């Protein structure tokens, strides 16, 4: 039970820190500002995140089952170090394409799913699933991380951005990625 909680917590923590200030969190803020319907947007984020992270975690589990452990160890360590650098690079502004007849929920599902493709949080989910070889627990943890950070943007975005410097959060996330890389190499 403790191992399962550790997987969920580590997956949550990494995605929570990575998502702060990320383009999809900015997208959540833009959608909330535009539609003024927080609950359908929040539900759309949930649907898109679960679908995207299940896909990513499936890829990670496949990698963990098909690469030799010693090679996987080095690949994961290098990826976590690369994420530590990548998290320090600010995302570009989010552009929202207008879709006629789409409401807040459908717009959110489609734009969020597409915005997450190749994003730091999606690739982190692949890497975490490869590290832990657990589709379900990693998806649960990463989804909770996304829902909390993007929920903050949907419900409190304007207040939040005035109080917390994003460069501090990005630096904290970079440190967590380095710790993960070192932990992988030491085991």
Secondary structure, 3 states (H helix, E strand, C coil): CHHHHHHHHHHHHHHHHHHCCCHHHHHHHHHHHHHCCHHHHHHHHHHHHHHHHHHHHHHHHHHHHHCCHHHHHHHHHHHHHHHHHHCCCCCCCCCCCCCCCCCHHHHHHHHHHHHHCCCHHHHHHHHHHHHHCCHHHHHHHHHHHHHHHHHHHHHHHHHHHHHCCHHHHHHHHHHHHHHHHHHHHHC
